Amino acid sequence: MTYRKGRTPHISEKRFAWHKARLDGRQVRYLLHDQPVRFLKGKLRLRQVTRLTRTGHQTPIVTSRWDLRAIVVAHRMFERWRQENFFKYLREEYLIDALADYQVEPDDPRRSVPNPARKAVEREIHTARIHLRKLRQGYGKTAIDYVHGRTRTVDAFESAEKKIRTAIDKTTDRIKKLKVRCESLPTRVPLADARRGQELVKLSTERKHLTNVLKMIAYQVESDLVELVRPHYKRVEDEGRTLIQSALQDAADIEPTDDQLRITLAPLSSTHRSRVLELLCEVLNKTNTLFPGTQLRMRYSVAPSSLEAKSGQVSD
């Protein structure tokens, strides 16, 4: 799935239709046109979903997914920033980039990796281009100084101009040679060629994979809980995850009985948040979930706040 680049045939606005759906917990509405398209002289048949914006701009999306609704294709494409936010959130809140251990294991010598020699040449080209840009700026400054009479003599201008032009020509030639050298190098090489003379090892993956799976499951649980409080919490888009995190990280009392495991959660920082937490407890209690390995039904509740407790004591 990708944006279709380059010029594309204009589609009449009359052929667009409104598509509506509830996706990721919210209403989505796009003006779309769905059609098959062919590439490679008709050999490759793909699907193009085009979105029409209020300004009249048309954004075509090309995909091989014929099983998805047009609105799902558009939503996935225009909401790609959510993927970036997902990994940013997991890095910050779940430390998904953290090392699970420092154990190493043998690496596959045939594994394809970026060619370090090519990367080194690309860095040289980048440095040379920066130098060339500065030389050109200096050349322009020299010409402006001459035009405005800041250069004392014509000979001084010609000498400075010749010196900079020579440096520009040399740098340009160097960039051309570096480009030819870069193009002659493969983009990727086997690991054994990239690390000649070095021990071919990598960080162990088994424990890292396991911890990542657990973290992603925890994230999914958190997401499901956010969806459960969505009908009861107006600021769920901005504060939903913070609310769930506060509830999960706060203190709680656990009391086993003959047939129940009673979990009493601490009240949150405000009355309305505690009320949302109570509604979440009611939803969870309706699932009649058994604590793993037992026949105890889990029953959630929220302890009264200190203010409520005091008022109860006064009334007693």
N, C-alpha and C positions, 0 to 999 in steps of 0.2 A: 504494500500500500504506500503510495507516494503522490506528491503533487505532480501534475503533468506540466513540464517546463516547455518553454518556447511558445510559438504562436499556435493557437488552436482555433478551429472554426467557431464563429460567434453563433450562439444559440438564441433563438427568438425567445423573448421574455414570456410569451404566451405559453410556451411549452413547459414552464416551471410550475411546480405545484407545492403546496405547503405540506410538510411532513412533521407530525407531532408525536412525541413519546416521552415517557418518564424513564430517564436513564440516570444511574448513579444517584438515585434519590431525589432527582429534581426534574422539572419539566423542561424539555428541549424542543425547539421549534426552528426549522430551517426551510428555506425555499429551494427545492432541489429538482434536478433533472437527471434521469438515469438512462444510460444507453450503452450498448456494446461498441467497442472500438477495435480496430485491427492495426497491427504493426508488422514490421519485417515482411513487407509486400503481401500482407494478408495471412501470413503463416501463424502469427500470434494473435489470439483473440482475448481481449481483456474487457474489463468493465470500467466505465467512466461515470462518476457521480459528480455533478457540477452544482456548486452552490451560487445562488444569486443574492448579493447583498443589497441593502437599501440604497447604496450609491450607484447600483447598476453594475458593479464589478462581478465578474464571473471567475470562480476558482474551481478548476477541474481537478478531480482526484482519480487516479488510476489504480485499480486493484484487481487481484485475481480471486478475491473472495466473492463468489456468487451466492453464497449461503446467507450472507448478512443483509439485513434491511438497509436501504439507502441511508436512512437517518442514523443508523449505527455506524456505517462507514464514515459519514461526515462527522459524527460526534467523536469518533476515535481520532480522526485526523486533526480536528480543530481543538481537541482537548489534550494534545500530546504533552503540553506543559505539565499536566498532572503526573505524567510518568517521571519527569524531572523532580517534581515536588515529592513524589513517592520515595525516590532514592535519597533525596536530601533529608527527608524526615527520618528515614531508617538510619542514615549516617549519624544524625544528631541525637535521636531519641533511643535508638536500638543498637548503636555502635556496630553496624553491620560490616564496617571496614576494619574493625579491630581484629588483632591476631587472636586466634583461639589457642595456639601453642607455638612453640619455637622448634618443633620437630621438623626434620627434612626427610625427603624421600627421593629416590632416583627419578630424574626427568627423562622424557623420551628424546633421544638425540635426533630423531627424525622430525620432531615437532616444528612446524613452520612458524618463524618469528620475523619481525621486521628486521631488515638488513641494517646493522649498525654502521657499515661503511657508507651506505647510501644516506643514512641520516646525518652522518658527519659532513658529507658533501652538501646536503641541503642546508645545514647550518652555515657553512661557508658562503653559500649563495645568498642566504638571508643577510649575513653580515656585510657582504660586498654590495648588496643593493642599498643598504642603509648608508654605506660610505658614498655610493654613487649619488644618492639623493642629497647628501650634504654638499658634495662637490658641485652639483647643479645649482643648489641654493647659493653657494659662494660665487659661482659664475654669474648668476643674476645680480647679486649684490655688487660685484665688480663693475658690471655694465651700468647699473643705476648710479653708482658713485661717479662714473665718468660723465654720464649725461647731466648730472646735477653739479658738475664742476668740483667734486670733492677729490678727484685724482689730479695731482699736480701737473703731470705732463702726459703727452700721448704715448711716449716711450714707456712710462711707468704702467699705463693701462695695458698696452700691448704685451708687455712682459708678464704682467699678472694674468692677463687673459690667456696667453700661450701656455703658461705653467698649469693653470687649472684645466684647460682643454686637453692638454697632454695626459693629465691625471685621469680625466673623464674617459678618454679613449682607452687607456690602459685598464681601467676598472671595467669598462664595457667588454673589452676583449676577454678579461679574466672571467667575467660572468658567463660569457658564451662558452668558453672552454669548460667551465665547471658544469654547465648544463649538459654538454655533450658527455662528460664523464659520468654525471648522475644518471642519464638515460641509459648508459651502458651497463649500469649495475642493476641486478634484480631487486625488486621491491621487497621480497621475502626470501629467506634462506633457511635451511635446516639449523636447528639449535646447535648442533655439533660444529657447524661452520662459523656461527656467530660467536661461540665461546671457545675458540680453540685454545687448548692448554689449560682450561678451567674445568673444575669438577661440575658435572651436570646434575644439579640437584634443585629441588623446589620445596617450598613449604608444604607440609603434609596437608592433604585435602579432606580426609575423612571427617575429622572432628570439626573442621571449618564448615563443611557442607551440613553437618548435623546441627551445629549452632545456628547457621543461617536459616535452615528449615524451621527451627523452633522460633526464631525471631520473626519470620514471616507469618507463621501461624499465629503468634501473639499479636502481630499487626492486624491480621484478618479478624481475630476475636475483638480487638479494639474497634475495628471498622464496623463489625456487626452490632456492637453495643451502641455505637454512635447512631446507627440507623434506627435502633430501637427507641432512642430518646428523641429522634427527629420530630415526631408529631407533637412532642410536649415542650420543646425547647426552641424558641424563635431564633436564637443566636447560634444554632448548631453549626453553621458553616464556619463561623469565626472561633467559637469556643467549645465545640462539641468534643473534640479530642482532649482538650484541657480538662473538661469536666470529667470524662471517663478516667483520665490519668489520675486526677485528684482522688477519685473514689477508689481506684485500684491500689494506690500507694498509701492511702490513709489507714489508720488502725481499724481493727474489727475484732469482735468477740465470736468465738466458735464454741457452740454448745451441742454435744451429741445427746440425743435422747434414744428411746427404744426404736423409733421408726423415722426420726428426722435428724438432719444435721442443720442446726439453726445458726445462720451467719448474720450477725448484727453489725451493720456498717456504721462508722462514725458519721455524724452529720457534716455537711460541707460548710463552706464559709458564709453562705447566705441562705435565707429561708427558701427562696424560690429554687435554688439549686438542690437543696435537700429534698424539696418536693418532687423535682424531676427524678432524683435518685430513688425516691419511694415508688414512683410510677414504674421505673425500670425494674425494681424488685418485684412488683406485681406481675409484670410481663414474664420475668424469669421464673417466678413461682408457678405460673400456668404451664410451663414445660414439664413439670414433675420430674426433673432430672435427678437420677440417682448418683450419689457420690461413688466414683469408680471403686470397684472391688467390694462394695457393700450394698445393702438394701435400704440405706438411709436416704430419704428424699431431702434434697437441699431446699431450705426455706430462708429467703433473704428478707431482711427488714432494715430499717434505719433507726438508730437510737435517737431519742428526743434530744434536742439541743439543750444546752445549759439553761437558757432562758425558759424553755418549755418545762424543764424539770423543776425549776424554782417555782414557776407559777403553779405547777401541780402540787408541790409541797405546801404552798400557801393555801390552796383551796382545800387540801386535806386538813 
